[in-house]
């Protein structure tokens, strides 16, 4: 079981890194925030379907086999694992489409001369490190809380198990339809840092409502679902704005790694706090993590402001900046072609070409098929 979960974890996290890199390569400068929202939406749909279907599937298999146990669980997991086959087919199709686009559009990816090294991590800008801090400190206050949330609602609000499960899963249910809409909103308005800041503040309010009030938890959990969706749409695309394209895979891989490390450590810490201090102290701890994330967002805002404000541009400003970048790239390409043509004109001519040019300047009539710079004709004339 442990070995299987280990292998599945390696595949799942590698898939997430590749997925984010593909999204940036295909949609950078276009609807990138919407694409990340759609990714989150599909992931949450899968999580919701899994949580609601696997238990039912296990019961049906147990009724069919007439017994429960590890063998029935194995059959259930095997049937559930068939979705990975569909994922593999989609990955193969995506790889084919990417290779085809590279050939048709002449992207020349990987031919820039830049070498991808793990040591690139030490060259990451301060803005990227602040994004990492925001990511870790925010997600450790969401996923571990959802993992422990059912018992929290049972004990504090005296919910039934069904009610507790329903309110605990509302975060994922809301994020599925809300993520694409919020991603489109961020695409249309820009200002990614401001949206991230709003998401962190709303999440902090949600945790404080759960910790210090007895208000209906559906309100706090609904706010948490919206803010969680908004942060994912606005935060993850910012990585593409602060690192070169050849470092995107390294940056997203490192971001995913430290996020998982933080989740693993905080899950242990949260369990210890819950066993020794109870849910009130646990909510205070989660609120403190969100406060650290808020401080990192504020620092990111001022660091970005001092460096030109690229992360917090409006959609119109970012579009104009990209148009200028494209125009500059076209100008450089035209200049490069002109330089190549100038070098071609300065290339030494063959003796045959020099003779023909000299004769043409004297007024001699040369055959139409003669060319003053084609040494091949000279070679054929020698053979004659």
VEXDREN-2710 file (C-alpha; in Angstrom, 1 decimal):
% VEXDREN-2710
k/r/px/py/pz
1/UNK/0.0/0.0/0.0
2/UNK/2.8/2.5/1.0
3/UNK/4.8/1.7/-2.2
4/UNK/1.7/2.1/-4.4
5/UNK/0.9/5.5/-2.8
6/UNK/4.5/6.5/-3.2
7/UNK/4.6/5.7/-6.9
8/UNK/1.2/7.4/-7.4
9/UNK/2.4/10.5/-5.6
10/UNK/5.5/10.7/-7.9
11/UNK/3.3/10.4/-11.0
12/UNK/0.6/12.8/-9.7
13/UNK/3.1/15.6/-8.8
14/UNK/5.1/15.2/-12.0
15/UNK/1.8/15.4/-13.9
16/UNK/0.9/18.7/-12.2
17/UNK/4.3/20.3/-13.0
18/UNK/4.1/19.2/-16.7
19/UNK/0.5/20.4/-16.9
20/UNK/1.3/23.9/-15.6
21/UNK/4.3/24.1/-18.0
22/UNK/2.2/23.1/-20.9
23/UNK/-0.5/25.6/-20.0
24/UNK/2.0/28.5/-19.9
25/UNK/3.7/27.4/-23.2
26/UNK/0.3/27.4/-25.0
27/UNK/-1.6/30.2/-23.4
28/UNK/1.0/32.8/-22.0
29/UNK/-0.2/36.2/-23.2
30/UNK/-3.7/35.0/-23.7
31/UNK/-6.3/33.5/-21.3
32/UNK/-3.7/32.1/-18.9
33/UNK/-5.7/32.8/-15.7
34/UNK/-8.8/31.2/-17.3
35/UNK/-6.8/28.1/-18.2
36/UNK/-5.5/27.7/-14.7
37/UNK/-9.1/28.1/-13.4
38/UNK/-10.3/25.4/-15.8
39/UNK/-7.4/23.1/-14.6
40/UNK/-8.5/23.6/-11.0
41/UNK/-12.2/23.2/-11.9
42/UNK/-11.5/19.8/-13.6
43/UNK/-9.4/18.7/-10.7
44/UNK/-12.1/19.6/-8.2
45/UNK/-14.7/17.8/-10.3
46/UNK/-12.6/14.7/-10.2
47/UNK/-12.1/15.0/-6.4
48/UNK/-15.8/15.4/-5.8
49/UNK/-16.7/12.5/-8.0
50/UNK/-14.1/10.4/-6.4
51/UNK/-15.3/11.2/-2.8
52/UNK/-18.9/10.5/-3.7
53/UNK/-18.5/7.4/-6.0
54/UNK/-15.7/5.3/-4.5
55/UNK/-17.7/4.4/-1.4
56/UNK/-20.7/3.5/-3.4
57/UNK/-18.6/1.5/-5.8
58/UNK/-17.0/-0.4/-2.9
59/UNK/-20.4/-1.3/-1.5
60/UNK/-21.7/-2.5/-4.8
61/UNK/-18.6/-4.7/-5.4
62/UNK/-18.9/-6.1/-1.8
63/UNK/-22.6/-7.0/-2.5
64/UNK/-21.7/-8.7/-5.7
65/UNK/-18.8/-10.7/-4.2
66/UNK/-20.6/-11.3/-1.0
67/UNK/-17.6/-10.3/1.1
68/UNK/-15.6/-7.3/2.2
69/UNK/-11.9/-6.9/2.8
70/UNK/-8.7/-6.1/1.0
71/UNK/-9.6/-8.0/-2.2
72/UNK/-12.9/-6.0/-2.6
73/UNK/-10.9/-2.8/-2.0
74/UNK/-8.4/-3.9/-4.6
75/UNK/-11.1/-4.4/-7.2
76/UNK/-12.6/-1.0/-6.4
77/UNK/-9.2/0.7/-6.8
78/UNK/-8.5/-1.2/-10.0
79/UNK/-11.8/0.1/-11.5
80/UNK/-11.1/3.6/-10.3
81/UNK/-7.6/3.4/-11.7
82/UNK/-9.0/2.9/-15.2
83/UNK/-9.4/6.7/-15.3
84/UNK/-5.5/6.8/-15.4
85/UNK/-5.7/5.0/-18.7
86/UNK/-7.9/7.8/-20.1
87/UNK/-5.4/10.3/-18.7
88/UNK/-2.6/8.5/-20.4
89/UNK/-4.4/8.7/-23.8
90/UNK/-5.0/12.4/-23.3
91/UNK/-1.3/12.9/-22.5
92/UNK/-0.2/11.1/-25.7
93/UNK/-2.6/13.2/-27.8
94/UNK/-1.3/16.4/-26.1
95/UNK/2.3/15.3/-26.8
96/UNK/1.5/14.8/-30.5
97/UNK/-0.3/18.1/-30.8
98/UNK/2.6/19.9/-29.1
99/UNK/5.1/18.3/-31.4
100/UNK/2.9/19.2/-34.4
101/UNK/2.6/22.8/-33.3
102/UNK/6.3/23.1/-32.8
103/UNK/6.9/21.9/-36.3
104/UNK/4.2/24.0/-38.0
105/UNK/4.9/27.2/-36.0
106/UNK/8.6/26.7/-36.0
107/UNK/8.8/27.4/-32.3
108/UNK/12.3/26.0/-32.0
109/UNK/11.7/25.2/-28.4
110/UNK/14.8/24.1/-26.5
111/UNK/17.2/25.6/-29.2
112/UNK/17.8/28.9/-27.5
113/UNK/21.2/27.8/-26.1
114/UNK/19.9/28.0/-22.5
115/UNK/20.8/25.0/-20.3
116/UNK/18.3/23.8/-17.7
117/UNK/20.0/23.2/-14.4
118/UNK/18.8/22.5/-10.9
119/UNK/21.2/25.2/-9.7
120/UNK/18.8/27.7/-11.4
121/UNK/17.0/27.7/-8.1
122/UNK/19.6/30.0/-6.5
123/UNK/19.0/32.5/-9.3
124/UNK/15.3/32.8/-8.8
125/UNK/14.2/36.4/-8.1
126/UNK/12.9/37.6/-4.8
127/UNK/9.4/37.9/-6.3
128/UNK/9.3/34.2/-7.0
129/UNK/10.4/33.3/-3.5
130/UNK/7.6/35.5/-2.1
131/UNK/5.1/33.7/-4.4
132/UNK/6.4/30.4/-3.0
133/UNK/5.8/31.6/0.6
134/UNK/2.3/32.8/-0.3
135/UNK/1.6/29.4/-1.9
136/UNK/2.8/27.3/1.1
137/UNK/1.4/29.4/3.9
138/UNK/-2.0/29.6/2.2
139/UNK/-2.5/26.0/1.2
140/UNK/-1.5/24.7/4.6
141/UNK/-4.4/26.5/6.0
142/UNK/-6.9/25.0/3.5
143/UNK/-6.2/21.3/2.8
144/UNK/-5.3/20.2/6.4
145/UNK/-8.4/22.0/7.7
146/UNK/-10.6/20.3/5.2
147/UNK/-9.0/17.0/6.2
148/UNK/-9.9/17.7/9.9
149/UNK/-13.0/19.7/9.2
150/UNK/-15.7/17.0/9.5
151/UNK/-15.0/16.3/13.2
152/UNK/-14.7/20.0/13.8
153/UNK/-18.3/20.6/12.5
154/UNK/-19.5/17.5/14.5
155/UNK/-18.1/18.8/17.8
156/UNK/-18.5/22.6/17.6
157/UNK/-21.8/22.9/15.7
158/UNK/-23.4/19.6/16.7
159/UNK/-24.0/18.6/13.0
160/UNK/-24.9/15.1/11.9
161/UNK/-22.3/13.2/10.0
162/UNK/-24.1/13.9/6.7
163/UNK/-24.4/17.6/7.4
164/UNK/-20.7/17.8/8.5
165/UNK/-19.6/16.0/5.3
166/UNK/-21.8/18.3/3.2
167/UNK/-20.4/21.6/4.6
168/UNK/-16.9/20.3/4.6
169/UNK/-17.1/19.5/0.9
170/UNK/-18.6/22.8/-0.2
171/UNK/-15.1/24.2/-0.8
172/UNK/-14.5/21.8/-3.6
173/UNK/-18.1/22.0/-4.9
174/UNK/-17.9/25.8/-5.2
175/UNK/-14.4/25.8/-6.7
176/UNK/-15.5/23.6/-9.7
177/UNK/-17.9/26.1/-11.3
178/UNK/-16.3/29.3/-9.8
179/UNK/-12.7/28.7/-10.9
180/UNK/-13.2/29.3/-14.7
181/UNK/-15.4/32.4/-14.0
182/UNK/-12.9/33.9/-11.6
183/UNK/-10.0/33.0/-14.0
184/UNK/-11.8/34.9/-16.8
185/UNK/-12.3/37.8/-14.5
186/UNK/-8.6/38.0/-13.7
187/UNK/-7.8/37.8/-17.4
188/UNK/-10.1/40.7/-18.2
189/UNK/-8.9/42.9/-15.4
190/UNK/-5.3/41.9/-14.7
191/UNK/-3.9/43.1/-11.3
192/UNK/-3.0/39.6/-10.2
193/UNK/-1.4/40.7/-6.9
194/UNK/-4.5/42.6/-5.9
195/UNK/-6.7/39.5/-6.5
196/UNK/-4.3/37.3/-4.5
197/UNK/-4.4/39.8/-1.7
198/UNK/-8.3/39.8/-1.7
199/UNK/-8.3/36.0/-1.7
200/UNK/-5.9/35.8/1.3
201/UNK/-7.9/38.4/3.3
202/UNK/-11.2/36.6/2.6
203/UNK/-9.7/33.3/3.7
204/UNK/-8.5/34.9/6.9
205/UNK/-12.0/36.2/7.6
206/UNK/-13.4/32.7/7.0
207/UNK/-11.0/31.1/9.5
208/UNK/-11.7/33.8/12.1
209/UNK/-15.5/33.3/11.7
210/UNK/-15.1/29.6/12.2
211/UNK/-12.8/30.1/15.2
212/UNK/-14.5/32.9/17.2
213/UNK/-18.2/32.8/16.2
214/UNK/-21.0/30.3/16.0
215/UNK/-22.4/31.8/12.8
216/UNK/-23.7/29.3/10.3
217/UNK/-20.5/27.6/9.0
218/UNK/-21.9/27.4/5.5
219/UNK/-21.2/31.2/5.2
220/UNK/-17.5/30.8/6.1
221/UNK/-17.0/27.7/4.0
222/UNK/-18.6/29.2/1.0
223/UNK/-16.3/32.3/1.3
224/UNK/-13.4/29.9/1.7
225/UNK/-14.4/28.1/-1.5
226/UNK/-14.5/31.3/-3.5
227/UNK/-11.2/32.7/-2.1
228/UNK/-9.5/29.3/-2.7
229/UNK/-10.6/29.4/-6.3
230/UNK/-9.6/33.0/-6.8
231/UNK/-6.1/32.5/-5.4
232/UNK/-5.4/29.5/-7.6
233/UNK/-6.4/31.5/-10.7
234/UNK/-4.3/34.5/-9.9
235/UNK/-1.3/33.1/-8.1
236/UNK/0.0/30.2/-10.3
237/UNK/0.1/32.2/-13.6
238/UNK/2.4/34.8/-11.9
239/UNK/5.3/32.4/-12.0
240/UNK/5.3/32.7/-15.8
241/UNK/5.8/36.5/-15.5
242/UNK/9.0/36.4/-13.3
243/UNK/11.1/33.5/-14.7
244/UNK/12.5/32.8/-18.2
245/UNK/10.6/30.2/-20.3
246/UNK/13.4/27.6/-20.0
247/UNK/13.1/27.7/-16.2
248/UNK/9.4/27.3/-16.0
249/UNK/9.5/23.6/-15.4
250/UNK/12.1/24.0/-12.6
251/UNK/10.1/26.8/-11.0
252/UNK/6.8/25.0/-11.0
253/UNK/8.4/21.8/-9.9
254/UNK/10.1/23.6/-6.9
255/UNK/6.8/25.3/-6.1
256/UNK/5.0/22.0/-6.1
257/UNK/7.7/20.4/-4.0
258/UNK/7.8/23.0/-1.2
259/UNK/4.0/23.1/-1.2
260/UNK/3.8/19.3/-0.6
261/UNK/6.6/19.5/2.0
262/UNK/4.6/22.2/3.8
263/UNK/1.4/20.2/3.7
264/UNK/3.2/17.1/5.1
265/UNK/4.8/19.0/8.0
266/UNK/1.7/21.1/8.8
267/UNK/-0.5/18.0/8.8
268/UNK/1.6/16.5/11.6
269/UNK/1.7/19.8/13.5
270/UNK/-2.1/20.3/13.1
271/UNK/-2.7/16.8/14.5
272/UNK/-0.5/17.5/17.5
273/UNK/-2.3/20.8/18.2
274/UNK/-5.7/19.2/17.9
275/UNK/-4.8/16.4/20.3
276/UNK/-3.3/18.7/22.9
277/UNK/-5.1/22.0/22.6
278/UNK/-8.3/21.5/20.6
279/UNK/-10.0/23.1/17.6
280/UNK/-9.8/26.7/18.9
281/UNK/-6.0/26.7/19.0
282/UNK/-6.0/24.8/15.7
283/UNK/-8.0/27.6/14.0
284/UNK/-5.7/30.2/15.5
285/UNK/-2.8/28.4/14.1
286/UNK/-4.4/28.2/10.6
287/UNK/-5.2/32.0/10.9
288/UNK/-1.5/32.7/11.8
289/UNK/-0.4/30.8/8.6
290/UNK/-2.8/32.9/6.5
291/UNK/-1.4/36.1/8.2
292/UNK/2.1/35.1/7.1
293/UNK/0.7/34.6/3.6
294/UNK/-0.8/38.1/3.7
295/UNK/2.5/39.6/4.8
296/UNK/4.2/37.9/1.9
297/UNK/1.6/39.2/-0.5
298/UNK/2.1/42.8/0.7
299/UNK/5.9/42.4/0.4
300/UNK/5.4/41.0/-3.1
301/UNK/3.3/44.1/-4.0
302/UNK/6.0/46.5/-3.0
303/UNK/8.9/44.5/-4.4
304/UNK/7.0/44.3/-7.8
305/UNK/6.3/48.0/-7.6
306/UNK/10.0/48.8/-7.1
307/UNK/10.9/46.6/-10.1
308/UNK/8.4/48.1/-12.6
309/UNK/5.1/46.5/-11.5
310/UNK/4.9/43.7/-14.1
311/UNK/2.9/41.4/-11.9
312/UNK/0.2/43.9/-11.1
313/UNK/-0.4/45.4/-14.6
314/UNK/-3.9/45.8/-15.8
315/UNK/-5.1/43.6/-18.7
316/UNK/-4.7/46.6/-21.1
317/UNK/-1.2/47.5/-19.9
318/UNK/-0.1/43.9/-20.2
319/UNK/-1.5/43.6/-23.8
320/UNK/0.3/46.8/-24.8
321/UNK/3.5/45.5/-23.2
322/UNK/3.2/42.2/-25.1
323/UNK/2.6/44.0/-28.4
324/UNK/5.7/46.1/-27.9
325/UNK/7.7/43.0/-27.1
326/UNK/6.4/41.3/-30.3
327/UNK/7.2/44.3/-32.4
328/UNK/10.7/44.5/-30.9
329/UNK/11.2/40.8/-31.6
330/UNK/10.1/41.3/-35.2
331/UNK/12.5/44.3/-35.6
332/UNK/15.4/42.2/-34.2
333/UNK/14.5/39.4/-36.6
334/UNK/14.4/41.8/-39.6
335/UNK/17.8/43.3/-38.5
336/UNK/19.3/39.8/-38.3
337/UNK/18.0/38.9/-41.8
338/UNK/19.5/42.1/-43.2
339/UNK/22.8/41.4/-41.6
340/UNK/22.8/37.9/-43.1
341/UNK/22.0/39.4/-46.6
342/UNK/24.9/42.0/-46.2
343/UNK/27.3/39.2/-45.3
344/UNK/26.2/37.2/-48.3
345/UNK/26.9/40.2/-50.6
346/UNK/30.4/40.5/-49.0
347/UNK/31.2/36.8/-49.6
348/UNK/34.2/36.3/-51.9
349/UNK/33.3/35.5/-55.5
350/UNK/34.8/32.7/-57.7
351/UNK/37.1/33.6/-60.5
352/UNK/34.3/32.8/-63.0
353/UNK/32.0/35.2/-61.2
354/UNK/34.6/38.0/-61.2
355/UNK/35.2/37.5/-64.9
356/UNK/31.5/37.7/-65.7
357/UNK/31.0/40.8/-63.6
358/UNK/34.0/42.5/-65.3
359/UNK/32.6/41.6/-68.7
360/UNK/29.1/42.8/-67.8
361/UNK/30.5/46.2/-66.7
362/UNK/32.4/46.5/-70.0
363/UNK/29.1/46.1/-71.8
364/UNK/29.6/42.6/-73.0
365/UNK/26.4/40.6/-73.6
366/UNK/26.2/37.5/-71.4
367/UNK/23.8/34.6/-71.7
368/UNK/20.7/34.9/-69.5
369/UNK/21.5/31.7/-67.6
370/UNK/24.9/33.1/-66.5
371/UNK/25.0/34.4/-63.0
372/UNK/28.0/36.4/-61.7
373/UNK/28.0/34.6/-58.3
374/UNK/27.6/30.9/-59.4
375/UNK/30.8/29.1/-59.4
376/UNK/29.1/25.9/-60.6
377/UNK/28.8/27.4/-64.1
378/UNK/32.5/28.1/-64.0
379/UNK/33.2/24.5/-63.0
380/UNK/31.1/23.3/-66.0
381/UNK/32.9/25.7/-68.4
382/UNK/36.2/24.2/-67.3
383/UNK/35.0/20.7/-68.0
384/UNK/34.0/21.8/-71.5
END
